[in-house]
Amino acid sequence: MSEADRVLSNFTQQVKEERRYSEKKLRIGIIGTGWIAEAHVESYLKQPDVQIVAMADLIPGKAEKFAASYGVTDCNFYPDHKSMLGNEQLDAVSVCTYNTQHAVCTIDALNHGVNVLLEKPMSATVEEAADIIRAEKKSGKLLSIGFQPRMDANMQQIKKIVESGVLGKIYYIQTGGGRRRGIPNSTFIEKKTAGIGALGDIGCYSLDMVLNAIGYPKPLTASGYTSNYFGTSTKYQKPEDAARFDVDDFAAAFIRLEGDIILDFRISWAMHLDTPGDTVILGTEGALRIPSTECWNGTVGGPMKLYHDIAGEQVETLIPIIEDDESGLFDKKIRSFLDAIIFKLPAPVPSEQILYNQAIINAIGDSSEKGREVEVYIPEI
């Protein structure tokens, strides 16, 4: 076996997991029955050890109609999450509300002794994220944040490559992503419901991809920029949507991390490019290029390439794509959450890591408003 083949073999071994299920069905509640709840319910319905017993939504009749569309029966409906938590014996809830309601719904569920799968972004502010973690610690219940890209085998490969040491000391990362045109609607485009725009919607994913790979070092400072030229333009938006659009549709930042690491980041809902560039991780012993996707979708855009030296020669090792069912990432997210409850495992996506993610997002917005570099504020827990 050549040296290049030996290096490649380190990143191609796959381990098949044995599936185990709970003998007793877990009682699940859904808080918020909007678009993202569809994926949660579809996945829960595939799990043999789950029963969806309750749904809550602020809009009268919405939860009932939603449940009927998926054939969910023997389910109770509530006008708000508090009445649901007060009247049901639940093992877990999925929090699928708009961003600015993430914290209150999650904290109330934890205080009721219920495990929580919280959709991304974790919250609208880092202070809310800290409050969520305090409630989690006090309750002793499981809280996992909804970052399904972590379940993708290719994403896991990135972390494996970094942890192998083949790149040496990491000192610079370029990452981001976005869409040429892809502005969502509904509650996504107003601060009163979303809190943050592209930064929170897809920026949190691209940040997690690289921060998780390098062990989530503490962020120190951020120099950020945000804009919303496309979201507020009637050339690209319906007049009524442009009029109420008050979040970011593009963001860029230069972030300093502990360990003398620089993170160069950009994200977009809309622009005139198909991508702002590949993700690049530079180390003292090698570099890794991760092809971007046309629309940030939770995986990689093609085979990754490892740049390194062997016997004094500059070589490139192609890391093949692992064939993984992208549509199954949500199922993996749901299953990992359920398994963590059943077998008392650590949270698949720990809240204390995503606190740093949220802190960076908020610091980018803060820096943009102030027009200067700012310290990344991380509350004491």
C-alpha positions as CSV (number, residue, x, y, z in Angstrom):
1,M,0.0,0.0,0.0
2,S,1.4,3.4,-1.0
3,E,1.7,6.2,1.6
4,A,-1.2,8.1,-0.1
5,D,-3.4,5.0,0.0
6,R,-2.5,4.5,3.7
7,V,-3.5,8.1,4.5
8,L,-6.8,7.7,2.6
9,S,-7.6,4.4,4.3
10,N,-7.7,6.3,7.6
11,F,-10.8,8.1,6.4
12,T,-12.8,5.3,4.7
13,Q,-13.6,2.8,7.4
14,Q,-17.3,2.7,8.3
15,V,-18.9,1.1,11.3
16,K,-22.5,-0.1,11.2
17,E,-24.5,0.5,14.3
18,E,-26.9,-2.0,15.8
19,R,-30.4,-0.5,16.2
20,R,-32.1,-0.7,19.6
21,Y,-35.6,0.5,20.5
22,S,-37.4,1.2,23.7
23,E,-39.9,-1.4,24.9
24,K,-42.2,1.4,26.1
25,K,-43.4,4.0,23.7
26,L,-42.1,7.5,24.4
27,R,-44.9,10.1,24.6
28,I,-44.0,13.1,22.4
29,G,-45.4,16.6,22.2
30,I,-44.9,19.1,19.3
31,I,-44.7,22.8,20.2
32,G,-45.4,24.8,17.0
33,T,-46.9,23.2,13.9
34,G,-45.3,25.3,11.2
35,W,-43.0,24.2,8.3
36,I,-40.2,22.7,10.3
37,A,-42.6,20.6,12.4
38,E,-43.4,18.6,9.2
39,A,-40.0,17.0,9.2
40,H,-40.2,16.2,12.9
41,V,-43.6,14.6,12.7
42,E,-42.6,12.6,9.5
43,S,-39.6,11.3,11.3
44,Y,-41.3,10.5,14.6
45,L,-44.0,8.5,12.7
46,K,-41.2,6.2,11.4
47,Q,-40.0,5.4,14.9
48,P,-41.6,2.2,16.4
49,D,-41.1,3.3,20.0
50,V,-42.8,6.8,19.7
51,Q,-46.3,8.1,20.1
52,I,-47.2,11.7,19.3
53,V,-49.8,12.5,22.0
54,A,-50.0,16.3,22.0
55,M,-49.5,19.4,19.8
56,A,-49.7,23.1,20.7
57,D,-50.0,26.1,18.4
58,L,-51.1,29.7,19.0
59,I,-53.2,29.8,15.8
60,P,-56.7,28.2,16.5
61,G,-57.2,25.0,14.5
62,K,-53.7,24.9,13.0
63,A,-52.5,22.0,15.1
64,E,-55.6,20.0,14.4
65,K,-55.4,20.5,10.7
66,F,-51.6,19.7,10.8
67,A,-52.2,16.4,12.7
68,A,-55.0,15.3,10.3
69,S,-52.7,15.9,7.3
70,Y,-50.3,13.3,8.7
71,G,-52.9,10.9,10.0
72,V,-51.9,11.5,13.6
73,T,-54.7,10.2,15.8
74,D,-55.2,9.9,19.6
75,C,-53.6,13.3,20.0
76,N,-54.6,16.2,22.2
77,F,-54.4,19.8,21.0
78,Y,-53.6,23.0,23.0
79,P,-53.7,26.7,22.3
80,D,-50.2,27.2,23.8
81,H,-47.3,25.2,25.1
82,K,-47.9,26.0,28.8
83,S,-51.4,24.4,28.8
84,M,-49.9,21.3,27.0
85,L,-47.1,20.9,29.5
86,G,-49.5,21.4,32.4
87,N,-52.0,18.7,31.2
88,E,-49.8,16.0,29.6
89,Q,-47.3,13.4,30.9
90,L,-44.6,13.8,28.2
91,D,-41.3,12.1,27.8
92,A,-40.1,14.7,25.3
93,V,-41.1,17.6,23.1
94,S,-39.8,19.1,19.8
95,V,-39.7,22.9,20.0
96,C,-40.6,24.0,16.4
97,T,-41.7,27.6,17.0
98,Y,-40.2,30.7,15.5
99,N,-36.9,31.8,16.9
100,T,-37.9,34.4,19.4
101,Q,-40.1,31.8,21.2
102,H,-37.4,29.1,21.4
103,A,-36.2,30.1,24.8
104,V,-39.4,30.4,26.7
105,C,-40.9,27.1,25.3
106,T,-37.7,25.2,26.0
107,I,-37.2,26.6,29.5
108,D,-40.8,25.8,30.4
109,A,-40.5,22.3,29.1
110,L,-37.3,21.6,31.0
111,N,-38.9,23.1,34.2
112,H,-41.7,20.5,33.7
113,G,-39.2,17.7,33.6
114,V,-39.5,17.1,29.9
115,N,-36.6,16.3,27.5
116,V,-36.3,18.7,24.6
117,L,-35.2,18.6,21.0
118,L,-34.8,22.3,20.2
119,E,-34.7,23.4,16.5
120,K,-31.9,25.7,15.4
121,P,-30.9,28.4,15.9
122,M,-30.7,27.8,19.6
123,S,-32.3,31.2,20.3
124,A,-32.5,34.8,19.2
125,T,-29.9,36.0,21.7
126,V,-26.9,34.6,23.6
127,E,-28.6,35.7,26.9
128,E,-31.6,33.5,26.0
129,A,-29.2,30.6,25.1
130,A,-27.6,30.9,28.6
131,D,-31.0,30.9,30.3
132,I,-31.8,27.7,28.4
133,I,-28.7,26.0,29.6
134,R,-29.3,27.1,33.2
135,A,-32.7,25.5,33.0
136,E,-31.2,22.4,31.5
137,K,-28.7,22.0,34.3
138,K,-31.3,22.6,37.0
139,S,-33.8,20.1,35.4
140,G,-31.3,17.3,34.8
141,K,-33.2,16.5,31.6
142,L,-31.8,16.0,28.1
143,L,-31.6,19.0,25.7
144,S,-30.3,18.5,22.2
145,I,-30.1,21.3,19.5
146,G,-31.4,20.4,16.0
147,F,-28.3,20.4,13.9
148,Q,-28.9,17.4,11.6
149,P,-25.9,18.1,9.4
150,R,-23.8,16.6,12.2
151,M,-25.5,13.2,11.4
152,D,-24.1,13.3,7.8
153,A,-21.2,10.8,7.4
154,N,-19.2,13.3,5.3
155,M,-19.5,16.0,8.0
156,Q,-18.3,13.5,10.5
157,Q,-15.4,12.7,8.2
158,I,-14.2,16.4,8.5
159,K,-14.0,16.1,12.2
160,K,-12.2,12.7,11.9
161,I,-9.6,14.2,9.5
162,V,-8.9,17.2,11.8
163,E,-8.7,14.9,14.9
164,S,-6.3,12.5,13.1
165,G,-3.6,15.2,13.3
166,V,-2.9,15.0,9.6
167,L,-3.4,18.8,9.2
168,G,-1.2,19.7,12.2
169,K,-2.1,22.8,14.1
170,I,-5.1,24.5,12.7
171,Y,-4.5,28.3,12.2
172,Y,-7.0,29.5,9.6
173,I,-10.5,28.5,8.4
174,Q,-12.5,29.9,5.6
175,T,-16.1,28.9,5.6
176,G,-19.7,29.9,4.8
177,G,-22.2,29.2,2.1
178,G,-25.5,30.4,0.9
179,R,-27.9,30.7,-2.0
180,R,-28.0,32.7,-5.2
181,R,-31.7,33.2,-4.5
182,G,-33.3,31.6,-1.5
183,I,-35.0,34.0,0.9
184,P,-37.6,32.2,3.0
185,N,-40.8,33.8,4.0
186,S,-43.3,33.8,6.9
187,T,-41.7,34.3,10.3
188,F,-38.1,34.2,9.0
189,I,-37.9,37.8,7.7
190,E,-39.0,39.9,10.8
191,K,-37.0,40.5,13.9
192,K,-40.0,40.2,16.1
193,T,-40.3,36.5,15.2
194,A,-36.9,35.5,13.8
195,G,-34.6,37.8,15.7
196,I,-31.9,37.1,13.1
197,G,-31.9,36.3,9.4
198,A,-29.6,34.2,7.3
199,L,-27.0,34.3,10.1
200,G,-29.3,32.2,12.3
201,D,-31.1,30.2,9.6
202,I,-28.1,28.7,7.7
203,G,-25.1,30.5,9.2
204,C,-25.4,28.5,12.3
205,Y,-25.0,25.3,10.3
206,S,-21.8,26.4,8.5
207,L,-20.3,27.7,11.7
208,D,-21.1,24.3,13.4
209,M,-19.5,22.4,10.6
210,V,-16.0,23.8,11.3
211,L,-16.3,24.6,15.0
212,N,-17.4,21.1,15.8
213,A,-14.5,19.7,13.7
214,I,-11.9,21.7,15.7
215,G,-13.5,21.1,19.1
216,Y,-15.4,24.3,19.6
217,P,-12.7,26.6,20.9
218,K,-13.9,29.7,22.7
219,P,-14.6,32.7,20.4
220,L,-12.8,35.9,21.4
221,T,-13.5,38.7,19.0
222,A,-15.6,39.4,15.9
223,S,-15.5,42.0,13.2
224,G,-18.8,41.6,11.4
225,Y,-20.9,43.0,8.5
226,T,-24.5,42.4,7.7
227,S,-26.8,43.7,4.9
228,N,-30.3,43.1,3.5
229,Y,-30.2,44.6,0.0
230,F,-32.1,41.7,-1.6
231,G,-34.7,41.2,1.2
232,T,-35.8,44.8,1.2
233,S,-35.9,45.2,-2.6
234,T,-39.2,44.9,-4.5
235,K,-37.0,43.7,-7.5
236,Y,-36.5,40.4,-5.6
237,Q,-39.3,40.3,-3.1
238,K,-43.0,40.9,-3.2
239,P,-43.7,44.5,-2.0
240,E,-45.5,43.3,1.1
241,D,-42.6,41.1,2.1
242,A,-39.9,43.7,1.2
243,A,-41.8,46.2,3.5
244,R,-41.6,44.0,6.5
245,F,-38.1,42.6,5.9
246,D,-35.8,43.8,8.7
247,V,-33.3,41.0,9.3
248,D,-30.0,40.2,7.5
249,D,-29.9,38.3,4.2
250,F,-26.0,38.5,4.0
251,A,-23.3,38.4,6.6
252,A,-19.6,38.2,6.7
253,A,-17.1,38.2,9.6
254,F,-13.5,37.8,10.8
255,I,-13.5,35.9,14.0
256,R,-10.6,35.2,16.4
257,L,-10.8,32.0,18.4
258,E,-8.8,30.6,21.3
259,G,-5.7,28.7,20.1
260,D,-4.7,31.5,17.7
261,I,-7.2,30.4,15.1
262,I,-8.8,32.7,12.6
263,L,-12.3,32.0,11.2
264,D,-13.2,33.9,7.9
265,F,-16.9,33.5,7.5
266,R,-19.7,34.6,5.1
267,I,-23.3,33.5,4.6
268,S,-26.2,34.5,2.3
269,W,-29.8,33.9,1.5
270,A,-29.5,35.9,-1.7
271,M,-26.6,37.2,-3.8
272,H,-25.4,37.1,-7.4
273,L,-23.0,34.2,-6.9
274,D,-23.9,30.6,-6.6
275,T,-21.5,30.2,-3.7
276,P,-19.2,32.5,-1.7
277,G,-16.6,29.8,-1.8
278,D,-15.4,26.4,-0.6
279,T,-14.6,25.7,3.0
280,V,-10.9,25.6,3.6
281,I,-9.1,24.4,6.8
282,L,-5.4,25.3,6.9
283,G,-3.0,23.6,9.2
284,T,0.8,23.5,9.7
285,E,1.0,20.0,8.2
286,G,-1.7,20.0,5.6
287,A,-4.9,21.7,4.3
288,L,-8.4,20.4,3.6
289,R,-10.7,21.8,0.9
290,I,-14.4,21.0,1.4
291,P,-16.5,21.8,-1.8
292,S,-19.4,24.1,-1.2
293,T,-23.0,23.2,-2.1
294,E,-25.2,25.3,-4.3
295,C,-27.7,25.8,-1.6
296,W,-26.5,25.0,2.0
297,N,-28.0,21.6,2.5
298,G,-26.2,20.0,5.4
299,T,-23.6,18.0,3.5
300,V,-20.5,18.6,1.3
301,G,-20.6,19.5,-2.4
302,G,-18.2,16.8,-3.7
303,P,-15.1,14.8,-2.8
304,M,-12.9,16.6,-0.3
305,K,-9.2,17.2,-1.1
306,L,-6.4,16.8,1.4
307,Y,-3.2,18.8,0.5
308,H,-0.1,17.6,2.3
309,D,3.5,16.5,1.8
310,I,4.8,12.9,1.5
311,A,8.5,12.2,1.4
312,G,9.2,15.8,0.6
313,E,6.7,15.8,-2.3
314,Q,3.5,18.0,-2.5
315,V,0.6,15.6,-2.9
316,E,-3.2,15.7,-3.0
317,T,-5.4,13.0,-1.6
318,L,-9.0,12.9,-2.7
319,I,-11.4,11.9,0.1
320,P,-14.3,10.1,-1.7
321,I,-17.9,11.1,-0.9
322,I,-19.6,8.7,1.5
323,E,-22.9,7.8,0.0
324,D,-25.3,8.9,2.6
325,D,-29.0,9.5,2.3
326,E,-29.3,13.3,2.7
327,S,-33.1,13.0,3.2
328,G,-32.4,10.7,6.1
329,L,-30.4,13.2,8.2
330,F,-33.6,14.3,9.9
331,D,-34.4,10.7,10.8
332,K,-30.9,10.3,12.2
333,K,-31.3,13.5,14.3
334,I,-34.6,12.3,15.7
335,R,-33.3,8.8,16.4
336,S,-30.1,10.0,18.1
337,F,-32.3,12.2,20.4
338,L,-34.6,9.3,21.3
339,D,-31.6,7.0,21.9
340,A,-30.0,9.5,24.2
341,I,-33.2,9.6,26.2
342,I,-33.6,5.8,26.3
343,F,-30.0,4.8,27.0
344,K,-29.1,7.9,29.0
345,L,-26.5,9.0,26.5
346,P,-25.0,12.5,26.2
347,A,-26.9,15.0,24.1
348,P,-26.1,14.4,20.4
349,V,-25.6,18.2,19.9
350,P,-24.7,19.7,23.4
351,S,-26.1,23.0,24.3
352,E,-22.9,24.3,25.7
353,Q,-21.2,24.0,22.3
354,I,-24.0,25.8,20.6
355,L,-23.8,28.6,23.2
356,Y,-20.5,29.6,21.4
357,N,-22.2,29.3,18.0
358,Q,-25.0,31.7,19.2
359,A,-22.5,34.0,20.8
360,I,-20.6,34.4,17.5
361,I,-23.8,35.0,15.6
362,N,-24.9,37.8,18.0
363,A,-21.4,39.3,18.0
364,I,-21.4,39.5,14.2
365,G,-24.7,41.5,14.4
366,D,-23.4,43.7,17.2
367,S,-20.2,44.4,15.4
368,S,-22.1,45.3,12.2
369,E,-24.3,47.8,14.1
370,K,-21.2,49.4,15.9
371,G,-19.0,49.4,12.8
372,R,-16.0,47.9,14.6
373,E,-14.6,44.8,16.1
374,V,-16.2,43.6,19.3
375,E,-15.5,41.1,22.0
376,V,-17.6,38.0,21.8
377,Y,-19.9,38.1,24.9
378,I,-20.4,34.7,26.6
379,P,-22.6,34.8,29.7
380,E,-21.6,32.9,32.8
381,I,-23.7,29.8,33.3
